[in-house]
Amino acid sequence: MGSVKQQRSTKRSDEAQSNAMKRMRLQSGKGAWLRKMKRRLIQFMQGRYGVDQFGRFLFWTTLIFLILSILTRRNGFYVLAFILLIYSYFRMLSRNHIKRSAENQRYLMLTQSVRRKSALWKRGWSQRKTHHIYRCPGCRQKIRVPRGKGRIAITCPKCHKEFIKNS
C-alpha cells in the first residue's frame, strides 16, 4: 500500500499524460492542417496594416466592377477590378502603417458628408414606426413627435412657433 503522497504524484502524472495525449490528438487529428495554416496566417499578418474602411470600400468597388465586367462583357471593367484588387491587397499587406492610416483618413474626410447623411436617414427610417418627423413652418427645424397621440399642438424649440398636426 503506497503513501498518500505517492498516490497524488501518480494522479498528477496520469493527468499530465492524458493532457499530452489530448494535445497530440489535436495536433494530428481532424483539422490539424487547418489550425496550422491559421497559426501561420496569424504569424504572417503580424505587423501588417490589415483592413480598414477604405479597404472595405475598395473591396466592394472591385466586386461591383467584376459584376459589371461579367454583365457587359467589357474588359475595361475587369482591368479596373484587377487593379483595385491588387491595390487593396497591397494596402492590407503593407507594413507602413503611417501612410495607410493617412490614406484612410483622407478617404474618411472625403466621404464624411455622405456617411453623415446616410446615418441620419438610417436613424429616421428606424424611428418611422414610433415617431413622426415634422418641419417647423417658421424656421424649417425638424421636430420629432411620437405617433398615436391624435391632433396635437407642436411648439418649435428653436423659434417657439406653435402649429397643429396629427401624430
N, C-alpha and C positions, 0 to 999 in steps of 0.2 A: 504494500500500500504506500503510495507516494505522498509526499507532503503537499499541503495546500499551495505552497509557492511553486512547486513543480507543475501542478495541475494548471495553475494560472498561466505559467510560461508556455505550456503546451497548447493551451487555448489560444494564446496570442499568436503563436507560431502557426497554428492551424488557420486562424483568421487572416494572417498575413499571406499565407499560401493561397487561400481562396480568393483574396483580393488580387493577388498577382495573376491567378488563373483567369479571373474576370477581365483584367486588363488585356491579357494575351488574347482572349476570345474577342474582345472589342477590336483589337488591332488586326486580327486576322480573319474575323467573321464577316458577315454581310455588311456592306457599306464601308469597309475599311479603306478601300481605294478612294471613295468619295470624301471621307473625312481627311485623308492625307492630302488630297487636292485642295480641299477647303483651307487646310492649315497653310499649304504652300501659297495659295492665293492671298491669304491674310498677310503672310510674311512679305509677299511681293508688293502689296499695296501700302505697306507701312511707309510713311514719309511722302506718299503721293497725294495729289490735291483731291482727287475724288470728284463727286458730282455735286453741283450747286444749282441754283435757279437758272443760270444761263446755260448750263449743261443740259438741263431738262428741256429748255426751250429749243436748243439745237437738236436734241433727240426727236422731239415731236415735229419739228420742221423737216428733219430728214425723213421721217416716216410719211409726212404729207407729200414730199417730193417723190418718194418711191411710189406711193399710190398714184400720183399724177402721171408718173412715167409709165406705169402699167396701163392706166386707163387711156392715155393719149398716144401711147407708143412713140414718144419723143425721147431721144437720147439726151437732150439738154437737161431735163428734169433728173434723169438718172445720174448724170455727171455732177449736177449740183448736190444731189443727195449723197453721192460718194465723197465729194469734197467736204461737206458738212460732217459726215460720219468720221472721216479722218481727223478733222479739226477737233471734234468733240472727244475722240479718244486721246488726241494729243494733250488736250486740256486735262482730262481725267488722270492721265498717267504722269503728268508733269510734276516735277519736284519744286518748281519755282512758285511757291505759294503767294508771294507778294504780287507778281504780275497777274496770276489767275484771279486773285481776290480783287485787284484793281479792275480787271475786265468785268467781273461780276458786278462790282459797284457801278460801273458805267451802264451796264445793262439795266440794273435796278433803277438808276436815275432816269434813264430814257423811258422806262415803262411805268414809272410811278403813277402818273395820272390815269393810265388805263387800269392799273391794278386797283387804284382807289375807287374809280367809278364802278368797277366790277364788284368790289366788296360792298359798296353801298347798294347796288342793285340786288345782290345776293341777300343782304340783310333785309331789304324791303320785301323781297319775294318771300322770304321765310316768315315774315310777320303779316302777310296778306290775309290770313285766316282769322287773326285775332285783332287786327287794327286797321283803321282807315288812315290814309295819309292825305291831308288836305293842304292847300296853299292859301295863305292869308291873302285876301283881295287887296289889302293895302300895301304890304311890303314883299309879298311873294315868298315869305318864310314858310318852310314845310312844318306842318303840325301833325303829330301822331295822336289819333283818338281811338279809344277802344271800340270795337264793334258791339252791336246789340244793345245800345243804350237809348235807342229811339231818336227823336228830334231833340238836339241839344244846342245850347249856345256855347260857342267856342271863342275864347279870348286869346288873341295872339300874344305870346310872351315878349315879342320884340317891340311891336308898335302899339299894343294894347287895344287894337281894334276888335270889336265883337261882331261875330257873324253866326248865322244859324245853319246847321247842316244835319242830315240824317246820319246816324252812325251805324 
